[in-house]
Amino acid sequence: MGNEKLTKDDIKKIQAEIEERKLVLRPKILEDLKAARAQGDLSENFEYYAAKKNNRENNSRIDYLENMIKNAIILDDKNISGVSLNNTVKVRFVEEGVSEDSWDEEVYKIVTSIRADSMKNKVSIESPLGKALLEKNVNDIVKVMLENGSSYELKIIEIDKTTDAEDDNIKSF
């Protein structure tokens, strides 16, 4: 596992999930396992196998999250000028030969990779778009380089410097 870039808020959310899994979910799973085992013949006991699977998945998730915290690089974005973590950025897609007023607009929130969600326009700082926008300012035109070698340009229209990450959940795997 690589060194995940996390904020202090990310760490708190991960620790809360670990605590929930250890103190609430694990005892319930173990109780389900015990009840399934008490039914007798385990060779065709679906409840027993399901409870064992839930127990393995829960323990794997706990291990994964604990290792993520242990190996994390903690980001401090307090002194970054321009676009930084948890900022919301309004951009326009540059279109040659078209009036700027007609360019398509989008709004993105810049987040760490464990909170990225493309369906909600939450863009990871590790993504090509996130990397291109970081530390840029209003009216900057940024070039987003894609892995396949192609690119596109955006103009930054507005930066909301709020750093609220309360509504951003960490990904489940």
SULRA-V843885 format. One record per residue. N is the residue number from 1. RES is the residue in three letters. OMEGA is omega in degrees with one decimal (* if undefined). D_CENTER is the distance of its C-alpha to the mean C-alpha in Angstrom with 1 decimal. Layout:
n->{N/N}
res->{RES/RES}
omega->{OMEGA/OMEGA}
d_center->{D_CENTER/D_CENTER}
//
This chain:
n->{1/2/3/4/5/6/7/8/9/10/11/12/13/14/15/16/17/18/19/20/21/22/23/24/25/26/27/28/29/30/31/32/33/34/35/36/37/38/39/40/41/42/43/44/45/46/47/48/49/50/51/52/53/54/55/56/57/58/59/60/61/62/63/64/65/66/67/68/69/70/71/72/73/74/75/76/77/78/79/80/81/82/83/84/85/86/87/88/89/90/91/92/93/94/95/96/97/98/99/100/101/102/103/104/105/106/107/108/109/110/111/112/113/114/115/116/117/118/119/120/121/122/123/124/125/126/127/128/129/130/131/132/133/134/135/136/137/138/139/140/141/142/143/144/145/146/147/148/149/150/151/152/153/154/155/156/157/158/159/160/161/162/163/164/165/166/167/168/169/170/171/172/173}
res->{MET/GLY/ASN/GLU/LYS/LEU/THR/LYS/ASP/ASP/ILE/LYS/LYS/ILE/GLN/ALA/GLU/ILE/GLU/GLU/ARG/LYS/LEU/VAL/LEU/ARG/PRO/LYS/ILE/LEU/GLU/ASP/LEU/LYS/ALA/ALA/ARG/ALA/GLN/GLY/ASP/LEU/SER/GLU/ASN/PHE/GLU/TYR/TYR/ALA/ALA/LYS/LYS/ASN/ASN/ARG/GLU/ASN/ASN/SER/ARG/ILE/ASP/TYR/LEU/GLU/ASN/MET/ILE/LYS/ASN/ALA/ILE/ILE/LEU/ASP/ASP/LYS/ASN/ILE/SER/GLY/VAL/SER/LEU/ASN/ASN/THR/VAL/LYS/VAL/ARG/PHE/VAL/GLU/GLU/GLY/VAL/SER/GLU/ASP/SER/TRP/ASP/GLU/GLU/VAL/TYR/LYS/ILE/VAL/THR/SER/ILE/ARG/ALA/ASP/SER/MET/LYS/ASN/LYS/VAL/SER/ILE/GLU/SER/PRO/LEU/GLY/LYS/ALA/LEU/LEU/GLU/LYS/ASN/VAL/ASN/ASP/ILE/VAL/LYS/VAL/MET/LEU/GLU/ASN/GLY/SER/SER/TYR/GLU/LEU/LYS/ILE/ILE/GLU/ILE/ASP/LYS/THR/THR/ASP/ALA/GLU/ASP/ASP/ASN/ILE/LYS/SER/PHE}
omega->{178.9/177.8/-179.8/175.8/-175.9/172.4/176.7/175.5/177.1/-179.6/179.0/-179.7/178.4/178.9/177.9/178.1/178.3/-179.9/178.2/-178.4/-179.0/-171.7/-176.9/-173.6/-177.6/179.1/178.7/179.0/179.6/175.9/176.6/179.2/179.3/180.0/179.6/178.9/-178.3/-179.2/176.1/-173.8/-176.7/-174.6/179.1/-175.7/-178.4/-178.4/179.5/-179.9/177.7/179.5/177.1/179.1/177.4/179.6/178.0/-178.8/179.1/-179.9/177.7/179.2/177.7/179.1/-179.8/-178.1/178.6/176.9/178.2/179.0/-177.0/-175.7/-173.5/168.2/-177.0/-178.4/173.8/-175.4/-175.1/-174.1/-179.5/173.5/-178.0/-177.1/175.5/-177.6/177.2/174.0/172.9/-173.3/173.8/-178.2/171.6/177.7/-177.4/177.7/179.9/176.3/-179.8/178.8/-178.1/178.7/-178.6/-179.7/177.2/178.4/173.1/175.6/-178.9/171.1/-177.7/-174.8/172.8/-173.2/-179.5/177.6/-178.4/178.7/-175.1/179.0/179.1/-179.8/173.4/-170.2/179.2/174.2/178.9/-178.3/176.8/179.2/179.5/178.5/-177.9/-175.9/-175.7/175.8/176.3/-174.3/177.5/-178.5/174.6/171.4/-177.2/177.9/179.3/-179.6/179.4/-176.8/-178.7/177.8/177.9/-178.0/172.3/-176.9/178.0/171.6/179.7/-176.6/-174.0/175.4/173.9/-173.2/176.8/-178.5/-179.4/178.5/-175.9/-175.3/-178.9/179.0/175.1/-177.9/169.6/-176.0/*}
d_center->{15.8/15.0/14.2/10.5/10.3/9.4/11.0/13.6/11.8/8.9/12.0/13.7/11.2/11.2/15.0/15.5/14.1/16.3/19.2/18.9/19.0/21.9/23.9/23.6/22.4/24.2/27.6/27.4/26.7/29.5/31.8/31.1/31.8/35.0/36.1/35.6/37.5/40.3/41.0/42.9/42.7/39.3/40.0/39.3/37.2/34.0/32.8/33.2/31.2/28.4/28.3/28.3/25.4/23.4/24.4/23.3/19.8/19.4/20.7/18.6/15.3/16.9/17.9/14.6/12.9/16.1/16.1/12.7/14.0/17.4/16.3/13.7/14.6/14.5/14.2/16.7/16.6/19.7/22.1/20.5/22.5/21.3/17.7/15.2/11.9/11.4/14.4/15.1/17.2/19.8/21.0/23.9/24.2/27.4/30.1/33.3/36.4/34.8/35.1/32.0/32.4/31.8/28.5/25.6/23.1/19.4/17.1/13.6/11.2/10.0/6.8/5.5/4.1/2.4/1.8/3.6/6.5/9.8/12.0/11.3/11.4/8.1/8.4/7.0/9.8/10.4/11.3/15.0/14.7/12.5/15.0/17.8/17.1/16.4/19.6/21.4/23.6/25.0/27.3/26.0/25.8/23.1/23.3/20.2/21.1/19.9/20.1/23.2/25.0/25.0/23.8/23.8/24.3/22.9/24.6/22.7/24.5/22.8/20.3/19.5/19.0/17.8/15.1/14.3/10.9/12.7/11.6/7.8/7.1/5.1/5.4/9.0/10.9}
//
